[in-house]
Amino acid sequence: MNHIDTVHVSIEPFLSSINSLDEISGEMIITLMLNMTWKEERMTWVPAEYDNMSSLVMESEDLWKPKLYLRQSAFNVEQIGEMNNNLKVVHNGDVIWSTGNVIRFICPVDATYFPYDNQTCELSFSSLSHSAKEMTLNARSEEVNISFYSINSQWEFTNGPVHISNAIIFNIDLKIKRKSGFLTVYIIIPLVFLGCINGFVFLMPASSGERTSVAITVFLSFVVYMQVIHNQVPQSSAPVPYIFYYILTQMIYSVLVLFLCIISLRVHSHTDEVPKGLKILVSVLRCRCKTFAGKKCIKQTAETKPGSALVKVGLEENARETLSDFELETTDGYKRKEITWKVVGDTYDIFCSVIMSGAFWTFSGVSIMQMYLNIGLISEPL
């Protein structure tokens, strides 16, 4: 009745479905319905005077209705509620308008913890033709209503807080969580298995000549997976997804394994005398701390060949160098292998395999747990 009075519009949002979210472009498509209510003082009557008719339905063109626009629209700024659906008018002047749209809007994707990431997409509705003195918006509920929600196969709806800004802006914080089952099987588990292979490289016989080729193949596999993930996350440097750091570290790990394999092959290829200090170190590492002392007899460990015989006690030191395939037996009956470069190489391989495998499983466990729990050690930019 009085044009100076402010019209109060109450809004209750209903989320019908999350249609899609393009992580690369940041475009999200949802189906959203808005139930809006306001007071039309000129449309009141006494039901008893009109056959107890308490409400009626009218064409949307016949009455005033609020014009709201989505501020994050991906294309043109379109009015919410362009559908030609009717309004319901109650005898006390309340007007109820239920409208809906398939909304395309921009949602910046934060893929820091991909594929266990959570996204918060903000929708803001406001009027371009009315000020806060002419019309105010009110939220009828604190959360988005999901009574008509249809489940999405890729994203899980967690919650949608609703709040009002400056009395004229209606905000929805749409919070969703990625369903990571497929990506865990498709990306995470193969990455872990590939990294696990690196630790087993040292268990392969050095004479097979396949160590370096396996290490290089694993390195190239990580390059392929980095390209696969690159096609699924935004190309942004702030922040960089943690999974890229994980793969980069795995690539560095593969290069280190390749470097250690080359050293191992060099050790196994030596034919000269093993230095005394290295012998002591290998003896300690292999839990053979007792020195060779007392009378010794040398027996061939392989099958006795025709014409072979026990080598007598008291062989000259220079003759021992040719007996790398023999065992030394002390007077107390304890057998020990002569420490040759092959023994040194085998000891080196065992410790490299244990250390590198332990480092891999520790790093992988911590990294995947950080991504899964959405926590990290790298500070986010201000």
ABEGO torsion letter per residue (X at the ends): XBAABBBBBBBBBBBABBABBBAAAGBBBBBBBBBBBBBBAABBBBAAABGGBABBBBBAAABBBBBBBBAABABBBBBBGABBBBBBBBAAGBBBBBBBBBBBBBBBBBAAAOAABBBBBBBBBBBAABBAAABBBBBABABBBAAABBBBAABBBABBBBBBBGGABBBBBBBBBBBAAAAAAAAAAAAAAAAAAAAAAAABBAAAGAAAAAAAAAAAAAAAAAAAAAAABBBBAOBBBAAAAAAAAAAAAAAAAAAAAAAAAAAAABABBBBAAAAAAAAAAAGBABBBBEBBBBBBABBBBBGBBBBBBGBBAAAAAAAAABBBBBAAGBBBBBBBAAAAAAAAAAAAAAAAAAAAAAAAAAAAAAAAAGBBABBBBX
